[in-house]
Amino acid sequence: MQQWTKKRCRGGFGIATKDYNGKLVKTWAFPTRMKNDASILEAKAIRTAMLKALEEGWTSLLIHSDYKVLVNRINHRCIGLS
């Protein structure tokens, strides 16, 4: 989930994790002052989720995102978003 306040030049993203039964396990919120568009924040959120999974020692990860181009790039190990 992303939120952007243009007037204040602040935004952020959050990560929610669930177990295999759908029970909420952990959440994180990350404020940011980045003046990037939503696609950059989405990429940063996905990267952060993957890093948090590594920190937690999780061996399986399912990421939900509505940014199809980015998800396809990750799944096919492509570089760049254009």
Backbone as a ProteinNet text record, in pm:
[ID]
protein_1_A
[PRIMARY]
MQQWTKKRCRGGFGIATKDYNGKLVKTWAFPTRMKNDASILEAKAIRTAMLKALEEGWTSLLIHSDYKVLVNRINHRCIGLS
[TERTIARY]
83.9	0	89.1	57	135.9	47.4	107.5	36.1	131.8	82.7	168.2	96.5	163.6	110.1	196.2	148.2	226.5	262	167.6	187.3	303.6	315.7	420.5	545.5	542.4	653.5	690.4	589.3	611.9	521.9	566.2	488.2	535.6	498.5	542.6	479.1	520.4	463	461.1	375.7	363.2	371.1	408.8	418.6	342.2	255	182.3	213.2	246.6	278.3	176.5	143.2	47.8	108.7	62.2	107.5	22.3	47.1	-21.6	-171.9	-217.6	-361	-425.5	-346.1	-398.4	-397.7	-337.7	-331.1	-217.2	-248	-148.3	-33.4	90	208.2	284.4	317.9	394.9	355.7	376.3	356.9	473.2	503	604.6	550.4	590	554.4	682.7	698	818.5	782.8	799.5	777.4	893.4	868.5	974.9	952.5	1060.5	1054	1090.3	1099.3	1135.7	1032.6	1079.3	989.8	975.7	964.8	952.7	807.5	783.8	647.3	611.1	486	434.4	508.3	555.7	625	756	824.6	949.3	918.7	814.9	777.8	731.8	661.1	618	739.4	837	959.5	1033.7	1040.6	1107.5	1033.6	901.6	822.6	846.2	848.6	871.8	1012.8	1110	1249.1	1260	1198.6	1201.9	1134.3	1023.4	954.7	1044.7	1116.8	1207.5	1321.7	1374.9	1481.7	1432.1	1310.7	1253.1	1232.1	1189.2	1171.1	1303.3	1409.9	1543.3	1583.3	1561.4	1594.9	1520	1394.9	1311.4	1341.8	1420.1	1454.2	1343	1250.6	1141.2	1191.5	1140.4	1185	1085	968.5	866.4	804.6	778.8	727.7	633.3	517.2	420.9	395.1	421.9	405.5	286.4	197.8	83.3	114.3	100	123.4	36.2	-12	-90.7	-5.5	124.9	214.2	271.7	197.2	228.6	365.8	403.3	532.8	646.9	641.1	745.8	747	631.2	623.2	680.5	647.9	703.1	854.9	907.2	1053.2	1119.7	1059.5	1115.4	1110.5	995.9	979.9	1073.5	1110.5	1199	1340.7	1368.5	1500.8	1553.1	1465.4	1503.5	1543.8	1622.6	1669	1600.5	1564.4	1503.1	1352.2	1287.2	1142.5	1083.1	1165	1109.5	1087.4
-116.8	0	124	219.1	340.2	460.4	562.5	687.1	800.1	901.3	1011.5	1142.6	1234.6	1367	1463.9	1507.4	1592	1725.4	1783.3	1913.5	1911.9	1806.5	1795	1723.5	1671.1	1594.5	1475.9	1416.6	1299.8	1187.1	1069.9	952.3	835.5	719.3	602.6	477	366	237.7	146.4	47.2	-47.3	-189.9	-277.8	-420.2	-496.3	-585.3	-672	-815.9	-897.4	-1037.7	-1127.6	-1235.5	-1332.7	-1471.9	-1561.1	-1699.3	-1775.2	-1903.6	-1983.4	-1995.5	-1963.5	-1963.7	-1827	-1728.8	-1594.5	-1508.5	-1558.2	-1482.8	-1381.1	-1257.1	-1150.9	-1184.7	-1175	-1210	-1084.7	-999.4	-877.8	-768.8	-645.4	-531.1	-434.4	-361.5	-257	-136	-17.9	105.7	185.1	238.6	311.6	447.4	553.9	687.4	723.7	809.8	851.4	994.6	1063.1	1198.2	1198.5	1080.8	1068.8	1137.6	1207.2	1273.9	1191.2	1061.5	971.9	938.9	883.4	845.1	713.5	675.3	556.8	429.3	420.3	298.2	278.6	387.3	377.4	333.3	389.6	348.5	202.9	158.6	18.4	-74	-38.9	-119.1	-122.5	-8	-1.2	-86.6	-85.5	-166	-315.4	-357.4	-498.8	-540.4	-456.5	-486.8	-497.9	-404.7	-405.8	-530.7	-571.5	-693.4	-815.6	-821.5	-935	-934.4	-816.9	-807.3	-844.9	-801.4	-836.8	-987.7	-1049.3	-1195.3	-1265.6	-1216.2	-1273.7	-1255.4	-1135.4	-1108.7	-1202.4	-1232.2	-1318	-1466.4	-1497.6	-1636.6	-1714.9	-1643.6	-1709.5	-1772.5	-1889.4	-1961.4	-1954.4	-1898.8	-1886	-1746.8	-1688.6	-1551.7	-1534	-1474.9	-1440.7	-1291.2	-1218.6	-1073.3	-1036.8	-954.2	-903.5	-760.7	-735.2	-601.4	-583.6	-461.1	-434.6	-373.8	-365.3	-309.3	-424.2	-465.4	-584.9	-580.2	-465.3	-454.4	-487	-433.9	-458.4	-605.7	-660.3	-801.3	-891.3	-864.1	-943.4	-931.1	-812.1	-793	-873.8	-873.1	-950	-1099.1	-1145.2	-1288.2	-1337.2	-1250.2	-1288.5	-1235.6	-1181.7	-1130.2	-1029.6	-943.1	-838.2	-713.5	-630.9	-507.7	-389	-290.9	-169.3	-179.4	-64.9	-61.4	-9.7	36.1	93.5	-12.5
0	0	0	-82.8	-92.3	-64.5	-12.2	6.4	-24.2	-93.1	-133.8	-106.8	-38.1	-13.9	-91.8	-207.2	-296.4	-230.8	-160.9	-98.6	1	73.6	175.9	125.4	3.9	-52.9	36.1	95	178.6	132.2	152.1	117.1	199.7	159.1	231.7	175.9	231.7	192.2	313.1	306	415.4	365	453.6	421.4	528.9	486.9	579	541.4	638.9	612.3	681.4	613.7	666.5	657.4	742.1	733.4	631.1	616.9	515.9	541	662.9	694.7	673.9	634.7	615.2	740.2	847.6	973.2	965.5	1004.9	1003.8	1098.6	1048.2	1126.6	1169	1072.9	1100.6	1002.6	1047.3	958.7	975.3	870.8	873.4	798.9	841.3	770.4	748.8	629.3	592.9	533.5	610.3	553.4	461.6	366.6	275.8	231.7	203.1	149.1	0.8	-57.1	-197.6	-285.4	-386.1	-479.9	-607.9	-591.9	-706.6	-734	-851	-884.2	-816.2	-830.9	-763.6	-802.8	-927.7	-970.6	-894.4	-864.1	-786.9	-643.9	-584.5	-448.6	-445.3	-549.2	-556.2	-563.8	-645	-656.2	-523.7	-457.1	-327.2	-223.6	-227.3	-133.8	-155.9	-281	-311.8	-270.7	-300.5	-261	-109.1	-38.7	107.1	161.9	102.1	145.7	129.6	18.1	-4.3	98.4	127.9	227.5	367.3	401.7	532.2	542.1	434.1	433.5	459.6	398.5	424.1	569.6	623.1	763.8	858.1	825.4	909.5	889.6	785.2	758.8	690.4	627.7	558.8	429.4	397.9	278.7	164.2	189.2	86.1	94.9	-20.9	-23.3	-140.7	-114.3	-218.6	-207	-314.6	-313.6	-400.9	-347	-422.8	-466.4	-593.8	-647.4	-770.6	-791.2	-911.3	-1022.5	-1000.9	-1101.1	-1184.6	-1285.9	-1364.2	-1431.5	-1486.5	-1555.1	-1458.9	-1339.6	-1240.2	-1198.1	-1172.7	-1132.7	-1241.8	-1367.1	-1477.8	-1484	-1462.4	-1463.8	-1352.4	-1234.5	-1122.1	-1153.8	-1201.7	-1231.3	-1340.6	-1431.4	-1541.8	-1524.9	-1407	-1371.8	-1474.6	-1520.5	-1614.8	-1537.5	-1601.4	-1538.5	-1605	-1526	-1579.3	-1581.8	-1585.7	-1585.9	-1715.2	-1808.5	-1931.1	-2036.7
[MASK]
++++++++++++++++++++++++++++++++++++++++++++++++++++++++++++++++++++++++++++++++++

